[in-house]
Amino acid sequence: MGETKIMAVSLAPPGDPAIRWAGRLLAMVGELHKVGYQRLRIAPGMAPSGCHWRCHVTPAGNVAPNGWEPLDWSRRVASYSTGQKDRYFGWEDTTQDSARRLAAKFIERFPEIARDGQGADWAYAGWYVAMLGAAEHGTFPVFFADYPVEVAPDRLPPPP
């Protein structure tokens, strides 16, 4: 049996603003999971330049068997890039928002995605909590990029 790595609780926000912005986006999805939108999934990766982390949010019904890749990128996908800084999804009124406030705005502004993301998905929500803990320590999920990305099987989400 392998050893389980125990991480300390993160007590302070990261100093790098891009990591804070990305972490807030991931925390927003965690807040949505807590209130019954566990069928919302993330598709995180790197921009072609390699300078910005991207994260797309889509319902599980739009996700491939690999657990993260949208089947149809043109609909029911909300996209964020750290290049947008704290203007999540291009919104101009989010610079001071907490993850909970972002979650409320997400439901209001992406009603179809939110509706399709309603329901329980305990396997994914469990994976998500562990991923969120790693992200709080700077290990953000990256499943795609313009260069080869290897993701350990135990770091991938379960299929929908």
C-alpha positions as CSV (number, residue, x, y, z in Angstrom):
1,M,0.0,0.0,0.0
2,G,1.2,3.5,-0.8
3,E,1.5,6.2,1.8
4,T,-1.1,8.9,2.0
5,K,0.4,12.3,2.0
6,I,-1.0,14.6,4.7
7,M,-1.1,18.3,3.9
8,A,-1.4,21.1,6.3
9,V,-4.5,23.3,6.2
10,S,-3.9,26.4,4.1
11,L,-4.0,29.4,6.5
12,A,-3.2,32.3,4.2
13,P,-4.1,33.2,0.7
14,P,-1.4,32.8,-2.0
15,G,0.8,35.8,-2.7
16,D,0.5,35.4,-6.5
17,P,-2.7,37.1,-7.7
18,A,-3.2,34.6,-10.6
19,I,-3.2,31.7,-8.2
20,R,-5.7,33.6,-6.0
21,W,-8.0,34.2,-9.0
22,A,-7.8,30.6,-10.1
23,G,-8.3,29.4,-6.6
24,R,-11.4,31.6,-6.2
25,L,-12.8,30.1,-9.5
26,L,-12.3,26.6,-8.2
27,A,-13.8,27.5,-4.8
28,M,-16.8,28.9,-6.6
29,V,-17.5,25.5,-8.2
30,G,-17.0,24.0,-4.8
31,E,-19.7,26.3,-3.4
32,L,-22.0,25.3,-6.2
33,H,-21.4,21.7,-5.4
34,K,-22.3,22.3,-1.7
35,V,-25.8,23.7,-2.7
36,G,-26.8,20.9,-5.1
37,Y,-25.0,21.5,-8.4
38,Q,-22.6,18.6,-8.1
39,R,-23.1,17.7,-11.8
40,L,-21.1,20.8,-12.7
41,R,-17.6,19.8,-13.9
42,I,-14.4,21.6,-14.7
43,A,-12.1,21.3,-17.7
44,P,-8.9,23.0,-16.6
45,G,-5.8,23.6,-18.8
46,M,-3.3,26.0,-20.1
47,A,-3.7,28.7,-22.8
48,P,-1.7,28.1,-26.0
49,S,0.8,30.8,-24.8
50,G,1.4,28.8,-21.6
51,C,0.9,32.1,-19.7
52,H,-2.6,31.7,-18.5
53,W,-4.6,28.9,-16.7
54,R,-8.0,28.3,-18.2
55,C,-11.0,26.6,-16.6
56,H,-14.2,25.7,-18.3
57,V,-17.4,24.8,-16.4
58,T,-20.0,22.5,-18.0
59,P,-22.6,20.0,-16.9
60,A,-21.7,16.4,-16.6
61,G,-24.1,15.6,-19.5
62,N,-21.6,17.5,-21.7
63,V,-18.5,15.6,-20.6
64,A,-16.7,12.8,-22.3
65,P,-15.9,9.5,-20.6
66,N,-12.5,10.8,-19.5
67,G,-14.3,12.8,-16.8
68,W,-13.5,16.3,-17.9
69,E,-13.5,17.0,-21.6
70,P,-16.5,18.8,-23.0
71,L,-18.2,17.0,-25.8
72,D,-19.5,20.2,-27.3
73,W,-17.3,23.2,-26.6
74,S,-19.7,25.6,-28.3
75,R,-22.6,25.4,-25.9
76,R,-23.2,24.9,-22.2
77,V,-19.6,25.9,-21.4
78,A,-18.7,28.9,-19.2
79,S,-15.0,29.8,-19.8
80,Y,-12.5,31.6,-17.5
81,S,-8.9,32.5,-18.0
82,T,-6.5,34.0,-15.5
83,G,-5.9,36.5,-18.3
84,Q,-9.3,37.9,-17.3
85,K,-7.8,38.4,-13.8
86,D,-10.6,39.0,-11.3
87,R,-13.2,39.7,-14.0
88,Y,-14.5,36.2,-14.0
89,F,-16.2,35.1,-17.3
90,G,-15.5,38.6,-18.5
91,W,-17.9,40.1,-16.0
92,E,-17.0,43.6,-14.9
93,D,-18.6,43.5,-11.4
94,T,-16.6,40.6,-9.8
95,T,-13.4,42.2,-8.7
96,Q,-14.3,42.1,-5.0
97,D,-16.5,39.0,-5.0
98,S,-16.0,36.0,-2.8
99,A,-16.4,32.5,-4.1
100,R,-19.9,32.4,-2.7
101,R,-20.9,35.6,-4.4
102,L,-19.4,34.3,-7.7
103,A,-21.5,31.1,-7.3
104,A,-24.7,33.2,-6.9
105,K,-23.8,35.2,-10.0
106,F,-23.0,32.0,-11.9
107,I,-26.5,30.6,-11.2
108,E,-28.1,33.8,-12.3
109,R,-26.0,34.4,-15.4
110,F,-25.6,30.9,-16.7
111,P,-29.1,29.5,-15.9
112,E,-29.0,26.7,-18.4
113,I,-25.6,25.4,-17.3
114,A,-26.7,25.7,-13.7
115,R,-30.0,23.9,-14.3
116,D,-28.2,21.1,-16.1
117,G,-25.6,20.9,-13.3
118,Q,-28.2,20.2,-10.6
119,G,-28.1,16.9,-8.8
120,A,-25.9,14.7,-6.8
121,D,-22.6,13.3,-8.1
122,W,-20.8,12.1,-4.9
123,A,-17.9,10.5,-6.7
124,Y,-17.1,13.7,-8.5
125,A,-17.7,15.9,-5.5
126,G,-15.3,13.8,-3.5
127,W,-12.7,14.0,-6.2
128,Y,-13.3,17.7,-6.3
129,V,-12.7,18.3,-2.6
130,A,-9.4,16.5,-2.8
131,M,-8.4,18.5,-5.9
132,L,-9.4,21.7,-4.2
133,G,-7.1,20.8,-1.2
134,A,-4.2,20.3,-3.6
135,A,-5.0,23.6,-5.4
136,E,-4.9,25.5,-2.1
137,H,-1.3,24.4,-2.0
138,G,-0.6,25.5,-5.5
139,T,-1.2,22.2,-7.4
140,F,-3.8,23.2,-10.0
141,P,-5.3,20.7,-12.3
142,V,-4.2,20.9,-15.9
143,F,-5.8,18.4,-18.3
144,F,-5.0,20.1,-21.6
145,A,-2.4,22.3,-23.2
146,D,-0.7,22.8,-26.6
147,Y,2.1,20.6,-25.3
148,P,1.9,17.0,-24.0
149,V,0.3,16.8,-20.6
150,E,0.6,13.7,-18.5
151,V,-1.9,13.4,-15.6
152,A,-1.6,10.6,-13.2
153,P,-4.7,8.4,-13.3
154,D,-5.4,9.1,-9.6
155,R,-5.5,12.8,-10.3
156,L,-8.3,12.5,-13.0
157,P,-11.9,12.9,-12.2
158,P,-14.3,9.9,-12.4
159,P,-16.4,9.5,-15.6
160,P,-19.8,11.1,-15.6
